[in-house]
Amino acid sequence: MNILFLVRSLHYGGAERQLVVLARELHHRGHKVSVAVFYPGGPLEADLKNASVRIISLEKRGRWDVVGFLVRLIRTVRSEQPDVLHAYLVDLMTVFVQPFVRSTKIVWSIRGSHMDYSRYDWLCGASNALSCWLSKSADLIISNSHAGRRDHIADGYPADRTVVIPNGIDINRFRPSLEARERIRDQWGVKEDQPLIGLVGRLDPQKDHETFLQAAVLLRHEKNQVRFVCVGDGPSEYRTALQDRVHTLGLSDCMMWVEKQSQMADIYNALDLLVNSSSYGEGFANVLGEAMACGVPCVATDVGDSGLVIGDTGQLVPPKDPSALMTAMLQVLDRKPRAAEIRRRIVEHFTLEHLVLTTEQTLSALCHQPTSRSVTSRENTPVC
């Protein structure tokens, strides 16, 4: 197959990481794979370049660079003539391309579940409403979670064209490492007898750091030696506000802030517990799967498919409930579940190999389906 992925950028993020590993592995399996980015220069581009996957820069100059950008996008897709145009987080852009590549199969992606658009600017809510209205233009919609599929179908997405393919975790990259654990904890000045709890995720209202911080205060009353770390990037104003909140809550002496980095497996290994406190929006939370592959137990709010990922290896709590979150953290720290059992759940259910093979089979079957849009010439018929 000739597959062209379309994404805003390749900066650190769960969806972006999944795109990179999927593109890389499909390329290794003999498919022609290219990735078109709106904004070039993201750090994850190095992974694709090392795998000889071609990156196409669309050179978008900003949010309001619309007409010139769309011209470049249409020209690029017409030149590539892909069998599949697979959009990640930029589904609406395919609507402008469709009339010019009538034989190309259009694939959208669902990377989350129910969102609270009141927390963001008007354009996010408007884009979602437009996506719901135009979703029937896609030939296939791939959701990384059952929760995301249910929520989007309820909003108007076509059920007969929306399938679930869970995220895949690279179990060779994310694995237990005592050396990494000792090295990172030594760098951070965390002693072995100090439990270290981490929240990994971008600095965004969706991740609900506030609930995590309140739970941390409660937990300190039970285990005063516990340490915390927040790993992730975000707007400087939001970071400052969170750090000010940490100071107000009296957590400054036990809370660290670390930017997202490439060697995340080392970070996970340093933890005794990973917490995902998101209050909405999660589909398949990569951080849960990655931490579990490293043998780290998890506590998560019951948002998206988090319960399905964790299974019986950790604890699930209601969102926005600091007391329940604290109790769950305390129980898991005291129980000390075995790393091998935690890792086994990912190895058995959520591997990268499963993601790649399922996606390959799904896209191949799609290519062999007759298109509902008229084909202008035999030369444009996809060969899969």
Solvent accessible surface area in square Angstrom, and as a share of the most:
residue,aa,sasa,rsa
1,M,26,0.12
2,N,24,0.12
3,I,0,0.00
4,L,1,0.01
5,F,0,0.00
6,L,0,0.00
7,V,1,0.00
8,R,137,0.50
9,S,9,0.06
10,L,0,0.00
11,H,93,0.42
12,Y,66,0.25
13,G,18,0.17
14,G,32,0.30
15,A,15,0.12
16,E,28,0.13
17,R,21,0.08
18,Q,9,0.04
19,L,0,0.00
20,V,3,0.02
21,V,19,0.11
22,L,3,0.01
23,A,0,0.00
24,R,47,0.17
25,E,41,0.19
26,L,0,0.00
27,H,55,0.25
28,H,110,0.49
29,R,123,0.45
30,G,68,0.66
31,H,31,0.14
32,K,113,0.48
33,V,7,0.04
34,S,2,0.01
35,V,0,0.00
36,A,0,0.00
37,V,0,0.00
38,F,12,0.05
39,Y,45,0.17
40,P,69,0.43
41,G,59,0.57
42,G,4,0.04
43,P,59,0.37
44,L,6,0.03
45,E,13,0.06
46,A,52,0.40
47,D,54,0.28
48,L,0,0.00
49,K,128,0.54
50,N,128,0.66
51,A,15,0.11
52,S,84,0.54
53,V,5,0.03
54,R,113,0.41
55,I,38,0.19
56,I,27,0.14
57,S,47,0.30
58,L,3,0.01
59,E,97,0.44
60,K,29,0.12
61,R,177,0.64
62,G,24,0.23
63,R,121,0.44
64,W,181,0.64
65,D,26,0.14
66,V,71,0.41
67,V,116,0.67
68,G,30,0.29
69,F,2,0.01
70,L,25,0.13
71,V,61,0.35
72,R,55,0.20
73,L,0,0.00
74,I,29,0.15
75,R,169,0.62
76,T,22,0.13
77,V,0,0.00
78,R,129,0.47
79,S,91,0.58
80,E,27,0.12
81,Q,70,0.31
82,P,4,0.02
83,D,9,0.05
84,V,0,0.00
85,L,0,0.00
86,H,3,0.02
87,A,0,0.00
88,Y,8,0.03
89,L,94,0.47
90,V,18,0.11
91,D,18,0.09
92,L,27,0.13
93,M,44,0.20
94,T,0,0.00
95,V,37,0.21
96,F,94,0.39
97,V,0,0.00
98,Q,17,0.07
99,P,77,0.49
100,F,96,0.40
101,V,4,0.02
102,R,85,0.31
103,S,7,0.04
104,T,1,0.00
105,K,6,0.02
106,I,0,0.00
107,V,0,0.00
108,W,0,0.00
109,S,8,0.05
110,I,5,0.03
111,R,44,0.16
112,G,14,0.14
113,S,7,0.05
114,H,124,0.55
115,M,48,0.21
116,D,48,0.25
117,Y,73,0.28
118,S,97,0.63
119,R,115,0.42
120,Y,62,0.24
121,D,63,0.33
122,W,181,0.63
123,L,49,0.25
124,C,53,0.32
125,G,24,0.23
126,A,45,0.35
127,S,42,0.27
128,N,39,0.20
129,A,62,0.48
130,L,76,0.38
131,S,16,0.10
132,C,18,0.11
133,W,188,0.66
134,L,44,0.22
135,S,0,0.00
136,K,117,0.50
137,S,36,0.23
138,A,0,0.00
139,D,21,0.11
140,L,14,0.07
141,I,0,0.00
142,I,11,0.05
143,S,0,0.00
144,N,4,0.02
145,S,0,0.00
146,H,84,0.38
147,A,8,0.06
148,G,0,0.00
149,R,71,0.26
150,R,150,0.55
151,D,45,0.23
152,H,31,0.14
153,I,48,0.24
154,A,88,0.68
155,D,80,0.42
156,G,31,0.30
157,Y,14,0.05
158,P,10,0.06
159,A,48,0.37
160,D,124,0.64
161,R,77,0.28
162,T,3,0.02
163,V,54,0.31
164,V,34,0.19
165,I,6,0.03
166,P,25,0.16
167,N,4,0.02
168,G,2,0.02
169,I,3,0.01
170,D,29,0.15
171,I,41,0.21
172,N,115,0.59
173,R,87,0.32
174,F,7,0.03
175,R,114,0.42
176,P,64,0.41
177,S,39,0.25
178,L,125,0.62
179,E,103,0.46
180,A,2,0.01
181,R,39,0.14
182,E,98,0.44
183,R,90,0.33
184,I,11,0.06
185,R,5,0.02
186,D,116,0.60
187,Q,118,0.52
188,W,45,0.16
189,G,52,0.50
190,V,9,0.05
191,K,139,0.59
192,E,116,0.52
193,D,108,0.56
194,Q,36,0.16
195,P,22,0.14
196,L,0,0.00
197,I,0,0.00
198,G,0,0.00
199,L,4,0.02
200,V,6,0.03
201,G,7,0.07
202,R,120,0.44
203,L,4,0.02
204,D,21,0.11
205,P,27,0.17
206,Q,9,0.04
207,K,22,0.10
208,D,13,0.06
209,H,1,0.01
210,E,57,0.26
211,T,9,0.05
212,F,0,0.00
213,L,0,0.00
214,Q,63,0.28
215,A,0,0.00
216,A,0,0.00
217,V,35,0.20
218,L,64,0.32
219,L,0,0.00
220,R,55,0.20
221,H,145,0.65
222,E,105,0.47
223,K,42,0.18
224,N,116,0.59
225,Q,74,0.33
226,V,0,0.00
227,R,38,0.14
228,F,0,0.00
229,V,0,0.00
230,C,1,0.01
231,V,1,0.00
232,G,2,0.02
233,D,56,0.29
234,G,35,0.34
235,P,81,0.51
236,S,76,0.49
237,E,130,0.58
238,Y,58,0.22
239,R,46,0.17
240,T,73,0.43
241,A,57,0.44
242,L,13,0.07
243,Q,66,0.29
244,D,84,0.44
245,R,82,0.30
246,V,4,0.03
247,H,138,0.61
248,T,100,0.58
249,L,44,0.22
250,G,52,0.50
251,L,3,0.02
252,S,65,0.42
253,D,107,0.56
254,C,1,0.01
255,M,16,0.07
256,M,32,0.14
257,W,55,0.19
258,V,24,0.14
259,E,114,0.51
260,K,35,0.15
261,Q,66,0.29
262,S,50,0.32
263,Q,110,0.49
264,M,1,0.00
265,A,13,0.10
266,D,26,0.14
267,I,2,0.01
268,Y,0,0.00
269,N,12,0.06
270,A,0,0.00
271,L,4,0.02
272,D,40,0.21
273,L,0,0.00
274,L,0,0.00
275,V,1,0.00
276,N,8,0.04
277,S,1,0.00
278,S,0,0.00
279,S,17,0.11
280,Y,18,0.07
281,G,5,0.05
282,E,12,0.06
283,G,1,0.01
284,F,10,0.04
285,A,4,0.03
286,N,15,0.08
287,V,21,0.12
288,L,0,0.00
289,G,0,0.00
290,E,12,0.05
291,A,0,0.00
292,M,0,0.00
293,A,0,0.00
294,C,5,0.03
295,G,8,0.08
296,V,6,0.04
297,P,15,0.09
298,C,1,0.00
299,V,0,0.00
300,A,1,0.00
301,T,3,0.02
302,D,83,0.43
303,V,16,0.09
304,G,22,0.21
305,D,12,0.06
306,S,1,0.01
307,G,24,0.23
308,L,84,0.42
309,V,0,0.00
310,I,3,0.01
311,G,34,0.33
312,D,128,0.67
313,T,15,0.08
314,G,12,0.12
315,Q,51,0.23
316,L,72,0.36
317,V,11,0.06
318,P,76,0.48
319,P,51,0.32
320,K,126,0.54
321,D,48,0.25
322,P,30,0.19
323,S,63,0.41
324,A,27,0.21
325,L,1,0.00
326,M,29,0.13
327,T,57,0.33
328,A,4,0.03
329,M,0,0.00
330,L,39,0.20
331,Q,87,0.39
332,V,1,0.00
333,L,17,0.08
334,D,90,0.47
335,R,118,0.43
336,K,160,0.68
337,P,26,0.17
338,R,160,0.59
339,A,46,0.36
340,A,54,0.42
341,E,78,0.35
342,I,1,0.00
343,R,37,0.13
344,R,119,0.43
345,R,54,0.20
346,I,0,0.00
347,V,59,0.34
348,E,110,0.49
349,H,90,0.40
350,F,11,0.04
351,T,23,0.13
352,L,19,0.10
353,E,118,0.53
354,H,83,0.37
355,L,12,0.06
356,V,6,0.04
357,L,57,0.28
358,T,36,0.21
359,T,3,0.02
360,E,26,0.12
361,Q,119,0.53
362,T,33,0.19
363,L,0,0.00
364,S,37,0.24
365,A,58,0.45
366,L,6,0.03
367,C,10,0.06
368,H,128,0.57
369,Q,99,0.44
370,P,130,0.82
371,T,37,0.21
372,S,111,0.72
373,R,37,0.14
374,S,73,0.47
375,V,64,0.37
376,T,104,0.60
377,S,42,0.27
378,R,214,0.78
379,E,153,0.69
380,N,53,0.27
381,T,74,0.43
382,P,31,0.20
383,V,130,0.75
384,C,51,0.31
